[in-house]
Amino acid sequence: MDDVSKAIIEQLQQDGRRSYAAIGKVVGLSEAAVRQRVQRLIESGVMQVVAVTDPLELGFARQAMVGIRVSGPLEPVADRLAELDEVDYVVITAGSFDLLVEVVCETDEHLLELISGSIRTVEGVVATETFMYLSLRKQTYSWGVR
């Protein structure tokens, strides 16, 4: 990835609604050239342009991170968990847990149903530990590019 593409990404990390014309002025390209580069970055999976929401404001009163221990191959379990609607983040890790899965639920009952009825029933899941979020203190997507 060249420096111009990195600069475009940095501009969008600061403001995902910034116009292609404004980005073009900063990076030295035409609006059309920026549009093409952004489309290529999206199609190649390098970035997404999405609306980041506050789940609490949308009626999802319970967020949690679930640490999961797995027996056997990790990838199939991670892929199966990623299919669940309530799951918004899945990562394979080293350490006490094999997987970390972030979930967003409407209620504590919903969270209980998800963990007991969906997550723990996935073949290969051996144990779970749930970390319920009490207060979100920082969430950022503007870590720049290297």
Buried (B, 14 or more C-beta within 10 A) or exposed (E): EEEBBBBBBBBBBEEBEBEBEBBBBEBEBEBEBBBEBBEEBEEEEEBEEEEEEEBEEEEBBBBBBBBBBBEEEBEEBBEBBEEBEBBEEBEEEEEEBBBBBBBBBBEEEBBEEBBEEBBBEBEBBEEBEBEEBEEEEEEEEEEEBE
